[in-house]
Amino acid sequence: MREKVQVYPEYRLTEKGREYIGRVNVTESGQNCLDWRDYPYGIPDDFNVTVEVKEFLESKSPFDPDRTPATNAAFEVHFLNLDSWSHQNFCRNPSGRDRPWCFVSDPAKQWEYCDIPMCTQTVPPECKLTQQGGEYVGTRNVTITGDPCVSWGVAFDEIDVFLPAIPDDDRVDLEHNFWRNPLAAVSPFCYYQEKSGYFLKGYCDIPFCNHQAEVVGAGGEGVYPECRLSEKGKEYVGSKNETETGKACLPWYFQLYDRRWDFISFTYKAFFVDGFFNEYSYNELNIPSHNHCRNPGLYRRRPWCFVSDVDTKWEYCDIPFCHDLGQSIQEPPRKNTSRSDSHSSFFLPGPPECKVSRKGGEYVGKRNVTISGFPCLPWFLTMEERTPHSFSDELDGRHTFCRNPFDFPNGPACIINQMDWEYCDVPFCQSDDEERCDVRVDGQCVSPLECKTDVIGMSYMGTKNVTRKGHKCQAWMSNTPNNKVPIVDSYTYEQQNLNPTESGDYYGTSSFPDEVHPHHNFCRNPFGDEEGPWCFRSDGPGRDYCDIPICT
């Protein structure tokens, strides 16, 4: 009889098993484990830290004792990814006892060990299982840019503070320079040394194990967008508003159970595909007013919502996986194509290469080239402390796909160098029988007037795309040949006030009377120019005005 192969993560790689993140939640005597975040017996002696360390940790949001419910810094810093809540009631070894254990309801015992056998092969995998990868104990030691890692003991001044968050903390010395994540950053990283001598953080090219983050695609019964494309369903934008037990979902903007406890570990944002939540400043920005199921946090397994039951607080929703997307979604026709190939259909299972909403926060397609043809760089190269909450899918070092983590107003974009970004050609999704739509207002296709209803044409939303001098207009979402970022500087203060600058909108598109899309190159007047609608030239630098007649 063939011996059973015991594989990580449901088995442990090391004797102590600090890297264990499996789902066993009963002890070796059969008792059920209690949730770690409930702090059922206070803070055990082996979780204690010095007063200086505790004060330092509590100065780092969200280790804030005034939060509700309060989090204890000395306790949280012992958990992978600095967050006990995400480990729920599964067996873990946060404080370095002999092997994984958990709290139990018997006050006389308080805790017990769990029966977690060793892996058949104890060589650690060179991949991660969670977005932040706090569990990684591999031996890679070069950043995504090829810089050699410096040992933690040399480069990281605060190593003694965050040492408990490293799963192989007993190995950390002046030689240990392997990728780790003691700060709950977006992914494992290390420090490298610049020519100037300074130590800088560099992310690492660590993939997900077993294609953990891949989009699921076909196999379900749902029709997009009323279905999910991935296991976690962070990209879901459907209208389901009840839980799997039939409870009604509450609107997200309600102040529920002090929402902060639910979204945040050591990072600062929770992400809605149809709005953002900025926890760092404790202010709300574009929180959706609807009550549809979503998955805005980092640790939920699938879409969920808050419910009115104060004991339950929240529940998962039953969102099916999508069926064959090729039969329900097509990319709209492109210009300059023959009738035979005027539609690019998706007959293979996979994520749709189109967006449902204007901002396209839900997009999880595989496009990795900008509208001007620039290749997208890995997000890890420029993210710094950019939180993983802000993406519609999960990230590794090879993720170069167009996304909208910065709340760009006109759709997904990507980074093309250390300083610049550009929009991607991600059109609106259209059904098979839907005609091409050049002008959209509030998501609806309209037939615009080809004339001005006001003298300067700020309300003009026709399809004129050639200037009075005969220059073809450049698409507004393109930065080639004209990089439109500095355009605001050439306008007066009053003109700029017509269109306050926001991320991704340095050239006035948010004041357009219609919605911008990748092929939108129509004459517009975003800043109230007295000479009327204009556009950038597509054949060289500069801009020119358009001849738009007054409506009679």
Backbone torsions as a table, in degrees:
resi	resn	phi	psi	omega
1	MET	NA	131.4	-177.8
2	ARG	-69.7	136.3	-179.5
3	GLU	-70.6	138.3	179.0
4	LYS	-66.3	131.6	178.1
5	VAL	-88.5	121.7	-177.8
6	GLN	-101.6	115.4	-168.6
7	VAL	-116.7	143.4	172.7
8	TYR	-65.5	142.2	16.0
9	PRO	-99.1	1.9	-178.3
10	GLU	-80.9	-1.8	174.2
11	TYR	-131.7	165.8	-174.9
12	ARG	-99.5	149.9	-179.0
13	LEU	-90.9	-25.2	-175.8
14	THR	-126.0	166.2	-179.3
15	GLU	-58.3	-48.9	-178.8
16	LYS	-76.0	-26.2	176.4
17	GLY	66.8	34.0	178.9
18	ARG	-67.9	-22.7	179.3
19	GLU	-84.1	-4.9	-175.5
20	TYR	-66.0	126.8	175.5
21	ILE	-132.8	32.2	176.7
22	GLY	-72.2	-172.9	-171.6
23	ARG	-115.4	20.0	173.6
24	VAL	-70.4	130.0	-178.4
25	ASN	-135.2	30.5	171.3
26	VAL	-131.0	149.4	-177.9
27	THR	-81.9	175.5	-178.5
28	GLU	-67.4	-17.0	175.7
29	SER	-96.3	0.0	176.3
30	GLY	96.5	5.6	179.2
31	GLN	-79.7	144.6	178.7
32	ASN	-73.9	141.0	178.9
33	CYS	-80.4	149.2	176.9
34	LEU	-96.4	156.7	177.8
35	ASP	-63.8	134.1	-179.7
36	TRP	-63.1	-41.9	-173.9
37	ARG	-67.9	-15.1	178.8
38	ASP	-73.2	-9.9	-178.4
39	TYR	44.8	57.3	-170.0
40	PRO	-59.6	-29.6	-179.6
41	TYR	-127.5	34.9	-179.6
42	GLY	72.0	-149.0	-177.3
43	ILE	-108.1	111.2	-179.8
44	PRO	-59.7	158.7	-177.2
45	ASP	-58.9	-35.5	-176.8
46	ASP	-80.5	4.8	172.7
47	PHE	-100.5	-7.2	-174.2
48	ASN	-67.4	147.7	174.4
49	VAL	-129.9	170.5	-180.0
50	THR	-69.0	160.2	178.6
51	VAL	-58.3	-41.4	-179.1
52	GLU	-62.5	-42.7	179.7
53	VAL	-66.4	-42.0	179.8
54	LYS	-61.7	-44.4	179.3
55	GLU	-63.8	-38.3	179.0
56	PHE	-64.1	-45.5	-179.1
57	LEU	-63.6	-41.1	-177.8
58	GLU	-70.7	-15.4	174.9
59	SER	-80.6	-10.6	-179.9
60	LYS	-99.5	106.5	175.5
61	SER	-55.9	137.6	9.4
62	PRO	-102.1	24.2	175.3
63	PHE	-75.2	69.1	-173.0
64	ASP	-115.8	114.8	-176.8
65	PRO	-65.0	-13.5	-179.5
66	ASP	-88.4	-3.4	178.2
67	ARG	-68.7	158.9	179.5
68	THR	-122.7	119.2	-10.7
69	PRO	-70.2	153.9	-176.4
70	ALA	-66.0	147.4	172.4
71	THR	-110.1	141.6	-178.9
72	ASN	-101.0	117.5	-174.6
73	ALA	-59.0	-42.4	-178.5
74	ALA	-62.3	-30.5	179.2
75	PHE	-79.6	-49.6	-173.4
76	GLU	-64.5	-33.9	-175.5
77	VAL	-67.2	-14.0	179.2
78	HIS	-83.5	-9.1	-175.6
79	PHE	-98.7	146.8	174.8
80	LEU	-58.9	135.6	-176.1
81	ASN	67.4	16.4	175.2
82	LEU	55.2	37.8	-174.5
83	ASP	-152.7	109.4	-179.2
84	SER	-75.6	-27.6	-176.6
85	TRP	-60.1	-41.2	-176.7
86	SER	-66.5	-17.6	179.1
87	HIS	-89.1	-3.0	173.8
88	GLN	48.5	-120.7	-179.9
89	ASN	-120.2	29.2	-179.5
90	PHE	-84.4	151.2	179.0
91	CYS	-61.9	132.1	-179.8
92	ARG	-145.7	172.2	175.2
93	ASN	-132.9	68.1	-174.7
94	PRO	-69.5	-27.5	-173.4
95	SER	-106.9	10.1	174.2
96	GLY	77.2	33.5	174.3
97	ARG	-73.4	-171.9	-172.5
98	ASP	-63.8	-32.0	-179.9
99	ARG	-165.0	175.4	-178.0
100	PRO	-57.3	146.9	-175.7
101	TRP	-152.4	-179.2	174.3
102	CYS	-160.5	165.1	174.2
103	PHE	-77.0	147.7	177.3
104	VAL	-127.0	167.6	-173.8
105	SER	-78.3	-14.3	179.1
106	ASP	-74.0	108.1	-176.3
107	PRO	-64.6	-21.1	179.0
108	ALA	-72.6	-32.8	179.8
109	LYS	-96.0	-42.1	-178.9
110	GLN	68.7	-40.6	179.6
111	TRP	-150.7	160.4	177.2
112	GLU	-147.8	156.4	173.8
113	TYR	-74.2	157.1	176.7
114	CYS	-110.0	154.5	-179.9
115	ASP	-91.0	89.0	179.2
116	ILE	-115.3	102.6	-178.4
117	PRO	-66.5	164.9	177.1
118	MET	-77.9	153.8	174.9
119	CYS	-68.4	151.4	176.0
120	THR	-62.9	-44.5	174.5
121	GLN	-112.8	121.7	-173.9
122	THR	-97.9	11.0	174.6
123	VAL	-72.8	123.1	-175.6
124	PRO	-66.4	141.7	178.9
125	PRO	-71.0	144.6	178.1
126	GLU	-91.3	59.3	-179.2
127	CYS	-160.2	171.6	179.9
128	LYS	-120.2	156.3	-179.1
129	LEU	-108.4	-24.2	177.0
130	THR	-113.8	162.2	179.4
131	GLN	-55.5	-47.7	-176.5
132	GLN	-80.9	-19.3	172.0
133	GLY	66.0	28.5	179.4
134	GLY	-61.4	-18.8	-177.6
135	GLU	-83.3	-11.1	-174.3
136	TYR	-62.6	128.4	177.5
137	VAL	-130.7	29.1	178.5
138	GLY	-74.5	-170.1	-173.0
139	THR	-124.1	21.6	175.7
140	ARG	-73.2	145.6	-175.3
141	ASN	-148.3	36.9	175.7
142	VAL	-134.0	136.9	-177.9
143	THR	-73.7	173.0	-179.4
144	ILE	-64.5	-21.6	177.8
145	THR	-94.8	3.7	176.9
146	GLY	90.3	6.7	179.1
147	ASP	-80.6	134.1	178.5
148	PRO	-69.1	139.4	-179.5
149	CYS	-75.6	141.4	174.1
150	VAL	-93.8	149.6	-177.2
151	SER	-61.6	146.9	-179.0
152	TRP	-60.9	-38.9	-178.1
153	GLY	-64.4	-24.2	-179.7
154	VAL	-91.5	-43.2	-169.2
155	ALA	-92.8	-23.6	-171.3
156	PHE	-107.7	103.1	-176.6
157	ASP	-63.0	-28.2	-174.5
158	GLU	-100.3	22.3	-175.9
159	ILE	-59.4	-36.7	-179.1
160	ASP	-66.1	-29.3	179.6
161	VAL	-72.8	-46.2	-172.9
162	PHE	-100.1	7.9	-179.9
163	LEU	-55.1	-38.9	180.0
164	PRO	-61.6	-19.9	-179.0
165	ALA	-83.8	-3.1	177.0
166	ILE	-95.5	123.8	-173.4
167	PRO	-64.5	-28.2	176.0
168	ASP	-109.6	49.3	-176.6
169	ASP	-58.2	-27.1	-178.9
170	ASP	-72.9	-10.3	179.6
171	ARG	-100.5	-8.0	-175.3
172	VAL	-73.6	116.7	177.3
173	ASP	-145.6	-163.9	-177.5
174	LEU	-71.9	-4.5	178.5
175	GLU	-105.9	-20.1	-174.2
176	HIS	-71.6	108.8	-178.6
177	ASN	-129.4	29.4	-177.8
178	PHE	-85.2	156.7	177.5
179	TRP	-56.3	132.0	174.2
180	ARG	-149.2	175.3	179.2
181	ASN	-141.5	72.1	-179.8
182	PRO	-76.8	-8.5	-175.3
183	LEU	-107.9	9.0	-177.1
184	ALA	55.2	39.8	176.1
185	ALA	-72.8	-176.8	-175.6
186	VAL	-62.9	-26.3	-178.0
187	SER	-167.4	167.9	176.2
188	PRO	-55.3	146.3	-176.9
189	PHE	-148.0	179.5	171.0
190	CYS	-152.0	173.6	176.6
191	TYR	-102.3	140.4	173.9
192	TYR	-125.6	163.2	-174.8
193	GLN	-105.8	125.5	176.0
194	GLU	-73.5	167.8	177.0
195	LYS	-61.7	-29.5	-179.9
196	SER	-73.0	-13.0	-179.8
197	GLY	103.0	-11.3	179.7
198	TYR	-74.8	148.4	175.8
199	PHE	-94.9	128.8	179.8
200	LEU	-122.2	152.5	177.6
201	LYS	-80.7	134.5	176.3
202	GLY	-131.5	127.9	177.8
203	TYR	-74.5	163.5	-172.4
204	CYS	-119.5	151.7	-178.1
205	ASP	-84.3	74.1	-177.6
206	ILE	-109.0	120.5	-178.8
207	PRO	-82.7	169.3	171.3
208	PHE	-78.7	146.8	176.3
209	CYS	-71.2	137.0	175.1
210	ASN	51.9	38.7	178.1
211	HIS	53.8	42.9	-176.7
212	GLN	-51.8	-36.7	-172.5
213	ALA	-97.7	4.9	-177.8
214	GLU	-66.8	146.5	174.6
215	VAL	-67.5	138.8	-174.3
216	VAL	-71.9	-46.2	-179.9
217	GLY	80.5	-134.6	-172.7
218	ALA	-77.8	177.1	175.8
219	GLY	118.1	-13.0	-179.4
220	GLY	-103.3	-163.7	-177.3
221	GLU	-114.9	-5.9	-174.6
222	GLY	-83.1	159.7	176.2
223	VAL	-114.3	126.6	-177.1
224	TYR	-61.9	136.5	7.9
225	PRO	-95.0	11.6	179.8
226	GLU	-85.3	44.5	-179.7
227	CYS	-162.2	171.9	179.7
228	ARG	-112.2	148.4	-177.5
229	LEU	-97.4	-14.5	-177.1
230	SER	-136.1	169.2	-179.2
231	GLU	-60.3	-48.0	-178.7
232	LYS	-76.4	-26.4	177.2
233	GLY	66.1	31.6	178.0
234	LYS	-64.7	-22.7	-178.5
235	GLU	-86.5	-2.7	-174.1
236	TYR	-64.6	128.8	178.3
237	VAL	-130.0	27.5	179.0
238	GLY	-76.4	-172.7	-172.8
239	SER	-111.7	9.9	177.9
240	LYS	-58.3	130.6	-176.8
241	ASN	-136.4	32.2	170.7
242	GLU	-141.5	154.7	-175.3
243	THR	-83.0	176.0	-178.2
244	GLU	-68.1	-15.8	175.4
245	THR	-99.1	3.9	176.6
246	GLY	92.9	5.5	178.7
247	LYS	-75.5	143.2	178.2
248	ALA	-74.0	137.9	176.9
249	CYS	-78.6	144.7	176.6
250	LEU	-94.2	151.7	178.1
251	PRO	-59.3	142.9	-176.4
252	TRP	-66.6	-29.7	-175.1
253	TYR	-76.6	-7.4	175.1
254	PHE	-62.5	148.3	175.2
255	GLN	-83.7	91.1	-170.4
256	LEU	-106.1	119.4	169.5
257	TYR	52.3	32.9	-172.3
258	ASP	48.5	81.8	-168.6
259	ARG	-50.9	-23.0	-174.0
260	ARG	-59.1	-34.1	-177.9
261	TRP	-60.9	-23.3	-168.5
262	ASP	-89.2	-27.4	-170.9
263	PHE	-104.4	-24.6	-160.1
264	ILE	-114.6	137.3	168.0
265	SER	-112.0	-101.0	178.7
266	PHE	-106.5	2.6	179.2
267	THR	-105.0	174.7	-162.5
268	TYR	-117.4	3.3	-178.9
269	LYS	-137.2	148.8	163.1
270	ALA	-114.1	148.0	-169.3
271	PHE	-120.5	126.9	168.4
272	PHE	-105.1	139.5	175.7
273	VAL	-66.9	-15.2	177.0
274	ASP	-122.7	35.5	176.6
275	GLY	159.1	164.6	-179.1
276	PHE	-120.8	155.3	175.8
277	PHE	-128.3	117.1	-176.6
278	ASN	-99.8	97.5	-176.0
279	GLU	-76.8	-27.2	-174.0
280	TYR	-60.0	-40.8	-178.7
281	SER	-97.9	2.0	-178.5
282	TYR	58.5	25.9	174.9
283	ASN	-110.6	157.0	179.0
284	GLU	-105.3	137.1	179.9
285	LEU	-132.5	113.1	176.4
286	ASN	59.1	36.0	173.6
287	ILE	-64.7	129.2	-178.4
288	PRO	-60.4	141.2	177.8
289	SER	-86.3	-9.3	-178.0
290	HIS	-79.2	176.5	178.0
291	ASN	-122.3	32.5	-178.3
292	HIS	-81.4	149.6	179.2
293	CYS	-61.8	134.6	177.8
294	ARG	-145.5	172.2	175.3
295	ASN	-132.4	74.4	-172.6
296	PRO	-80.7	-15.1	-177.8
297	GLY	-89.9	-167.8	-176.2
298	LEU	-103.9	-24.2	-168.5
299	TYR	-110.3	-6.9	179.2
300	ARG	-69.4	146.8	-176.8
301	ARG	-81.2	-23.0	-179.8
302	ARG	-165.2	175.6	-178.0
303	PRO	-56.9	149.0	-174.9
304	TRP	-153.9	-178.6	174.5
305	CYS	-160.3	164.5	174.1
306	PHE	-78.2	149.4	177.7
307	VAL	-128.7	165.9	-174.5
308	SER	-76.7	-16.8	178.8
309	ASP	-67.6	111.5	-174.7
310	VAL	-68.4	-19.8	177.5
311	ASP	-81.7	-39.9	-179.9
312	THR	-78.5	-43.7	179.8
313	LYS	69.5	-49.8	-178.6
314	TRP	-150.6	160.3	176.7
315	GLU	-148.0	156.7	174.0
316	TYR	-73.9	157.3	176.6
317	CYS	-109.7	152.3	179.3
318	ASP	-91.5	89.2	-179.9
319	ILE	-106.3	116.6	-177.0
320	PRO	-71.0	159.2	170.6
321	PHE	-73.6	156.3	-178.7
322	CYS	-74.7	148.7	174.8
323	HIS	-81.9	-167.9	-180.0
324	ASP	-58.7	107.2	-175.8
325	LEU	-66.3	-25.0	-178.5
326	GLY	-63.7	-23.2	-179.2
327	GLN	-89.0	-9.2	-174.9
328	SER	-122.2	-18.3	-174.5
329	ILE	-132.2	136.9	172.1
330	GLN	-130.7	153.0	171.1
331	GLU	-79.0	139.3	-179.9
332	PRO	-63.5	158.1	-177.9
333	PRO	-62.8	147.2	177.3
334	ARG	-96.9	159.0	175.0
335	LYS	-69.9	158.1	175.7
336	ASN	59.4	39.8	176.0
337	THR	-122.8	153.0	178.9
338	SER	-77.1	164.9	-178.7
339	ARG	-60.9	-35.1	-175.4
340	SER	-68.1	-27.7	-179.3
341	ASP	-122.6	30.6	-176.4
342	SER	-70.4	-16.5	173.5
343	HIS	-120.1	138.9	174.3
344	SER	-103.9	98.6	-172.5
345	SER	-86.8	152.0	178.6
346	PHE	-106.9	87.6	-178.7
347	PHE	-91.6	-6.5	175.1
348	LEU	-98.1	144.6	178.0
349	PRO	-59.5	144.9	178.4
350	GLY	153.1	174.6	-178.0
351	PRO	-69.2	145.6	178.8
352	PRO	-70.9	139.4	178.5
353	GLU	-90.3	54.1	-179.8
354	CYS	-158.1	168.3	-178.2
355	LYS	-116.5	152.2	178.4
356	VAL	-93.8	-41.0	-177.6
357	SER	-103.1	165.4	-179.4
358	ARG	-59.4	-45.3	-177.6
359	LYS	-79.5	-19.0	176.3
360	GLY	65.5	29.1	179.1
361	GLY	-61.5	-21.6	-178.0
362	GLU	-84.4	-8.8	-174.0
363	TYR	-64.0	127.6	177.0
364	VAL	-131.5	28.4	178.8
365	GLY	-71.9	-173.4	-173.3
366	LYS	-111.3	15.1	178.3
367	ARG	-68.6	131.1	-177.8
368	ASN	-137.2	31.8	176.0
369	VAL	-134.4	140.9	-178.4
370	THR	-77.8	175.2	-178.0
371	ILE	-62.9	-25.3	178.2
372	SER	-94.5	0.1	178.0
373	GLY	95.5	7.4	177.8
374	PHE	-76.4	133.9	176.8
375	PRO	-69.0	141.5	179.4
376	CYS	-80.0	141.3	176.5
377	LEU	-90.7	157.5	174.6
378	PRO	-57.6	136.4	-179.8
379	TRP	-59.8	-30.5	-178.2
380	PHE	-63.6	-21.5	-177.9
381	LEU	-70.0	-26.5	-173.2
382	THR	-125.9	3.9	-171.2
383	MET	-74.2	-29.7	-171.6
384	GLU	52.1	-115.4	-178.7
385	GLU	-98.0	19.6	-177.3
386	ARG	-58.3	126.0	-174.3
387	THR	-73.9	142.3	177.8
388	PRO	-68.4	-15.0	178.7
389	HIS	-60.2	-25.4	-170.2
390	SER	-82.6	3.0	-179.8
391	PHE	-107.9	150.6	-179.9
392	SER	-81.5	-4.6	174.9
393	ASP	-143.9	-172.7	-177.1
394	GLU	-98.1	153.8	-170.9
395	LEU	-111.9	141.4	163.9
396	ASP	-135.2	-176.2	-174.3
397	GLY	-67.5	-12.3	-178.1
398	ARG	-101.0	4.4	-176.9
399	HIS	-77.8	107.6	178.5
400	THR	-121.0	16.3	-171.9
401	PHE	-82.3	151.9	178.7
402	CYS	-62.9	130.7	179.6
403	ARG	-146.1	178.0	178.3
404	ASN	-130.5	69.1	-179.8
405	PRO	-81.3	-12.8	-175.3
406	PHE	-105.8	12.7	-179.6
407	ASP	61.1	40.5	174.2
408	PHE	-58.6	137.0	-173.6
409	PRO	-71.8	-20.8	-170.8
410	ASN	-114.6	7.8	175.1
411	GLY	130.8	-177.1	-179.1
412	PRO	-62.1	150.8	179.5
413	ALA	-146.3	-177.6	173.4
414	CYS	-154.9	167.7	-179.7
415	ILE	-86.1	134.0	-179.4
416	ILE	-113.6	-14.5	168.5
417	ASN	-160.2	-172.5	-174.3
418	GLN	-63.8	-19.8	-174.6
419	MET	-118.4	-24.7	-168.8
420	ASP	-115.5	154.3	174.9
421	TRP	-135.6	166.3	174.4
422	GLU	-151.8	152.1	177.0
423	TYR	-65.9	158.3	176.8
424	CYS	-109.6	159.0	-179.5
425	ASP	-82.2	76.6	178.4
426	VAL	-114.3	101.2	-175.6
427	PRO	-80.0	171.9	172.7
428	PHE	-70.4	146.4	174.9
429	CYS	-72.1	140.1	177.3
430	GLN	-135.8	147.6	177.7
431	SER	-77.4	168.9	-175.3
432	ASP	-57.5	-37.8	-174.0
433	ASP	-95.4	9.4	-177.7
434	GLU	-92.2	131.5	-179.9
435	GLU	-77.0	162.6	178.0
436	ARG	-58.7	137.4	-179.5
437	CYS	-118.1	114.2	179.6
438	ASP	-88.9	-30.2	-176.7
439	VAL	-128.5	124.0	-178.8
440	ARG	-124.7	140.4	174.1
441	VAL	-131.5	121.5	-178.2
442	ASP	53.3	39.3	177.1
443	GLY	81.7	-4.9	-177.9
444	GLN	-105.4	138.1	178.4
445	CYS	-74.5	134.4	-179.2
446	VAL	-129.5	158.2	173.8
447	SER	-104.9	101.7	-171.4
448	PRO	-80.2	160.2	170.7
449	LEU	-73.6	141.1	177.7
450	GLU	-96.2	43.0	179.0
451	CYS	-153.9	167.8	-178.0
452	LYS	-90.8	135.0	175.1
453	THR	-96.9	-6.3	174.0
454	ASP	-135.5	162.8	-170.5
455	VAL	-60.2	-45.6	-176.5
456	ILE	-93.5	-2.3	172.0
457	GLY	72.2	30.1	177.2
458	MET	-67.6	-25.4	180.0
459	SER	-92.0	-1.3	-178.5
460	TYR	-64.9	129.4	176.2
461	MET	-139.0	37.4	174.6
462	GLY	-77.7	-170.8	-172.5
463	THR	-112.9	18.6	175.4
464	LYS	-62.8	128.1	-178.5
465	ASN	-137.6	27.8	175.0
466	VAL	-131.2	133.4	-177.3
467	THR	-77.8	172.7	-179.5
468	ARG	-65.2	-20.6	177.4
469	LYS	-96.0	5.8	175.6
470	GLY	88.4	11.3	178.4
471	HIS	-82.8	133.0	174.1
472	LYS	-70.9	139.9	-176.6
473	CYS	-77.8	142.8	174.0
474	GLN	-80.0	142.1	176.8
475	ALA	-60.3	138.5	-176.3
476	TRP	-65.9	-27.4	-179.0
477	MET	-86.3	-3.2	179.9
478	SER	-97.1	146.2	176.0
479	ASN	-108.4	20.7	179.5
480	THR	-133.1	130.8	4.2
481	PRO	-83.2	-11.6	-179.1
482	ASN	-99.6	119.9	173.3
483	ASN	-82.4	111.9	-168.4
484	LYS	-90.3	4.7	-179.2
485	VAL	-58.4	-43.4	-176.3
486	PRO	-79.2	1.9	-170.6
487	ILE	-59.9	-30.7	-178.3
488	VAL	-58.9	-34.1	-176.3
489	ASP	-62.8	-22.1	-176.0
490	SER	-89.6	5.2	-179.5
491	TYR	-112.5	156.4	178.1
492	THR	-70.0	165.6	178.3
493	TYR	-58.4	-41.8	-179.1
494	GLU	-64.9	-40.6	179.2
495	GLN	-65.9	-39.5	178.7
496	GLN	-64.1	-34.1	-179.6
497	ASN	-65.0	-21.4	175.7
498	LEU	-66.0	-22.4	-178.2
499	ASN	-145.9	81.3	-178.5
500	PRO	-53.4	134.9	-177.9
501	THR	-66.4	132.8	174.5
502	GLU	-136.7	164.7	-178.8
503	SER	-56.9	126.2	178.1
504	GLY	84.5	5.8	-177.1
505	ASP	-140.1	55.5	-178.5
506	TYR	-81.5	-2.7	-175.8
507	TYR	-130.6	28.3	163.7
508	GLY	88.0	7.7	-173.5
509	THR	-67.9	-23.3	-179.1
510	SER	-71.6	-14.9	176.2
511	SER	-97.5	4.7	174.3
512	PHE	-62.4	147.1	176.1
513	PRO	-73.7	-11.4	179.6
514	ASP	-128.9	178.1	-178.6
515	GLU	-89.9	145.4	-179.6
516	VAL	-90.6	140.3	176.1
517	HIS	-136.9	171.4	-172.3
518	PRO	-56.4	-29.5	-176.5
519	HIS	-104.5	12.4	179.2
520	HIS	-75.5	104.9	177.3
521	ASN	-129.5	35.3	-175.3
522	PHE	-88.8	150.1	-179.6
523	CYS	-61.5	132.9	179.4
524	ARG	-143.7	169.6	178.9
525	ASN	-134.0	73.5	-172.0
526	PRO	-68.1	-28.4	-175.0
527	PHE	-107.4	12.9	177.9
528	GLY	70.7	37.9	177.8
529	ASP	-61.3	130.9	-175.3
530	GLU	-65.4	-21.1	-179.9
531	GLU	-86.3	-3.3	173.3
532	GLY	100.3	-170.8	-177.3
533	PRO	-57.1	149.8	-178.4
534	TRP	-153.0	179.8	173.7
535	CYS	-160.1	167.1	173.5
536	PHE	-81.6	146.4	178.7
537	ARG	-74.0	140.1	176.9
538	SER	-91.0	-8.2	-176.0
539	ASP	-107.0	11.6	179.6
540	GLY	163.1	-179.4	-177.6
541	PRO	-70.6	151.2	175.0
542	GLY	106.7	177.2	179.6
543	ARG	-135.1	167.3	-177.8
544	ASP	-149.9	155.1	-179.8
545	TYR	-85.0	160.5	-178.5
546	CYS	-114.7	146.7	175.8
547	ASP	-87.7	102.5	178.4
548	ILE	-116.8	118.0	-178.1
549	PRO	-72.4	156.6	174.3
550	ILE	-77.8	138.2	177.8
551	CYS	-66.3	139.8	178.4
552	THR	-112.4	NA	NA
